[in-house]
Structure formats: C-alpha cells, structure tokens
Amino acid sequence: MSTALSLAAIGGVSVATLGIGMFGLRISRTTSDFYVASRAVSPRWNAAAISGEYLSAASFLGVAGLILAQGVDALWFSVGYTVGYLMLLFFIAAPLRRSGVYTLPDFAEARFESTLVRLICSVLVFGIGTLYMLPQLQGAGLTLATIVGAPTWVGAILVVVIVVTNVAAGGMRSITFVQAFQYWLKLTALATPIFVILIAWRAGHHPDVRVLDSLKGTGSHWARPLSTAPGREHPLYSTYSLLLALCFGVMGLPHVLVRFYANPDGRAARRTTVVVLGLLGIFYLFPPIYAVLGRAITPDLIPAGSDSVVLQLPGRIFGGVLGDLLGALVAAGAFAAFLSTASGLTISIAGVLVQDILGPRLPRLANSDRGTVQSFRLASVLAVCVPFFVWRFTGSLSLADSVGLTFAVAASTFCPMLLLGIWWRRVSTVGAAAGLIVGGCTAIGAVLVNDLVPPIHGWLGTLIAQPAAWTMPLAFATVIVVSKLWPGSIPAGTERSMIRLHLPESVRRDNVRP
C-alpha cells in the first residue's frame, strides 16, 4: 500500500466532504434547515444519505474483520443491520414522520406529555450517540495507523475537525448531500477491489491470486455455524441475542430516526425505507467476500489485526501500481465511512444539546432562528469533543462488537418506547419512564462491564456480552406492567396523538380542522 497515494485519497475525500458541506452553508439559514433540512428531502436523496450515515466503521471494516476472525456466525451482523429497516418500514417510519417533531425527546414529550420522559430521552440520545461515536473514532485511528503508522488519535482528530466544520456550516442540509455522496463512494471503494481480484483469479495468470484455490481449507470451526470454538460459548443464545439487538436496535438509533423527519410526509418516509433496504443489501454483499479471501491470503491478521483486512487485502494480492491504487481507494472509502456516520451522530446529539441543555440556559439565543443556529453550532463542537475524550480513556472492543452493544442499548430503550408509544394507546407516562430507565440501566451496565472488566466466562459472561435477549424483553415488560399498575398517568391527549401518528397527512389537512 502506497502511503502517499492513500494519504492523497483520504485528503481528496476530506476536501470533497468539506466542499459539499460548504454548499449547505449557502442554503441553510433557519432552524428547520439545520434540524431537518426543512422537511424537503426526496426519498432517493434521503435513502442515499441514510445509507451513507448508517454504513459506519463497523460495516466498512468491522463486519469483514469479525467474519475473518470468528467465522460464518458473524454473517448475522450484516443480515441484522439490514433487516432492522424492515422493522422501521412496518412500524416506525411513517408515524414518526407524521409526529412533526425534530428529535426523539420532542416525540417523547409530545406523546407522553412529560418533561421527565423528555429529559430521560435526552440523556439516552447523548449516551447512545457517544457510544456509537467511539468506534468511528477508533476506525479512523486504525486507518491512519495502518497506512502511515501514525498514532491513533491523529485519525480521530481529523474526523472531529471535518465533522464539526460540516455540521456547523449547514446542519442537516449540508450533511444530506455529503452522506449521499459518501454512500456511493463507499460502495465503489468496497466493490472495485473485489471485482479486480475475481477477474484476476478467473484469468489464472496472476500467481498471488492462485492462493484462492486453497479456500477449501478454511477450518472446521470457522466454516461451521454455531460451533463451540474458543471464545464462542453458548453460540445459540449469542446468535439470537445479537439478531434481536440488530433488528430492533435500528428502531432506537437517534441519528437514523432523525433523518426520517427530513422527508416531506409519512408516505415519503416509507418509500425512503424501501430504497434504503436495497442500497444496504447491495453493500453488504462485499464484506463477507473480503473475509473469505482474507482466510486464504492474510491469515496472519487473525485475531489482532482482523479489522484491517479490508485495508490490507488489495495490497497483499497485487503489488505495484495496481495494488497501491486499490489500497488508496479502500482507504478513501473507509474514511468516508467514519465521516458520514460521525456527522449523523453529531446532528442528533447537537439537536438534543440545543433544545434541552443550551436552550434553557441561553434563552436569548434560543428565541430566534439566528440564535438557535448559533447554539446549534456550539453544540456540534461539544457533540464530538465529549466522545473524543471518552474514547481516549476507554478500552477498545472490535469495531462490530462495540456497535453491536450500542444496538443493544437502543433496542432496550427507544425501541420499546416507540413501538408501544405508537401502537398501544394505554401506555402511561410512568410506564414509559420506567421502561426507559430499566432498559437503559441494564443495557448500559452490560456495556460498561464489557469495556471495563476482564472477560467473564460461562453463562454470566455470555449474558453480559450479548445482553439484548434479556434487557429488551425486560424493558417491554416494565412499560406494560407499570402502565397497567398506574393507568391514571395515561396522557390526556393520547387520542389526539394517535390520530396524528396514524392518519395520513392529506386526510388530516382535508378533514381535520386545527
């Protein structure tokens, strides 16, 4: 891998990202521009932007790394990441857009008529956003360390500077264009080396590619699902818990959900979700191929360097200019992954900081579009600086593992609140608050144990490593039981809220008077 070419590619991505983001500065003036792009993003543009935002360091580097190290069981990551959007399509996308709010705390306060529930949601948005930001910073550091041997904090700092500049410049409008561009760049960067490798293999004239003929010997544990290889205790439970986290966690990711507010209406939100499913399905065809090729060509990366297989594989196969060019393309795609996801996370965190922390304390800034925009820009700095300092003092799980735990937290908190709040009219304010607290405390507690405590073996270690299978049902049960025990705290405006969530906008405009 050529250091100069890879750095040039990363520099090109950074310049293009900043250039497209600056375009948003010219057209972003109001609060609605910064929060939801004035709710005017078409389904295709929004789908590309959501896909660019969603395909993070875990998707670009981590999925291939996990499959390389752990075997075919890790294929469930790419399956779960995609299937989660089916749940969004069926249950969440349209009602969430019809709610007409800016953030998840906005939704919580409007549905449950409680500032306490709003406050809990604000804390969780900040917590989930911070957890999800950590692997983006880790991935950026890994990329530059692999290319030039720089300290990991250098790549993380570069991401922080570019993201703050873009988000502060134009908010949601800016990053919509940026993330759509970055999706197509990531897909191109991931797919092109695979096609070149497979063409060379089929031609049979490249000696380094002939090693692919040895793929038959990938190892019995690696190729057999649900095996009990070392480090994979209780694989059946772990697999189902992981799938629950990934499928239901998508419904609780604040940076994903906020993008649906940018659609013109609920119907457009559903169309957006359908397109996202197609775009993600295409992308996730490629990481498993990198993992399979890596078993034959780069076995030395197992297990410590497995997250770098996507970066190193092209250069290991092809020497000279071709290998350098493919390596530079992959490096550019990897950096785009960190930037796009970090941008979306910054938007969601900054929105909550402005409304629930800076706004109440700086009312002079919060009472006008110009003042809110200034607050938003200040909040965007805090939204990336806090995760950066947290990342500097935490341990490092694998990229996909750390994101999987974040999904478990989202599945145990916002998912029950949204599903029950949208589809069950008897949810009480006390029940919603209790579910958020119980699900959040148990899932976040598991994350902290995973990160701070030495590995625990046996069933206890498995339950902590994959907590969604018990924390998510516990959160749902808490909301239901507490709501039945305290029916007097059902919000007075529940009927009005349910009509707003489920009645199409055209019908509301034509037949419902203000």
Secondary structure as UniProt FT lines:
FT   HELIX           3..27
FT   HELIX           31..36
FT   HELIX           37..39
FT   HELIX           43..54
FT   HELIX           58..62
FT   HELIX           63..70
FT   HELIX           72..74
FT   HELIX           75..87
FT   HELIX           88..92
FT   HELIX           93..98
FT   HELIX           104..112
FT   HELIX           115..148
FT   HELIX           152..203
FT   HELIX           207..217
FT   HELIX           220..223
FT   TURN            225..226
FT   TURN            230..231
FT   HELIX           235..249
FT   HELIX           250..252
FT   HELIX           254..260
FT   TURN            261..262
FT   HELIX           266..283
FT   TURN            284..285
FT   HELIX           287..297
FT   HELIX           299..301
FT   TURN            302..305
FT   HELIX           306..308
FT   HELIX           309..317
FT   HELIX           320..353
FT   HELIX           354..358
FT   HELIX           359..361
FT   HELIX           363..366
FT   HELIX           369..392
FT   HELIX           399..412
FT   HELIX           414..423
FT   TURN            425..426
FT   HELIX           429..452
FT   HELIX           458..465
FT   HELIX           468..485
FT   HELIX           487..489
FT   TURN            492..493
FT   HELIX           494..502
FT   HELIX           505..511
//
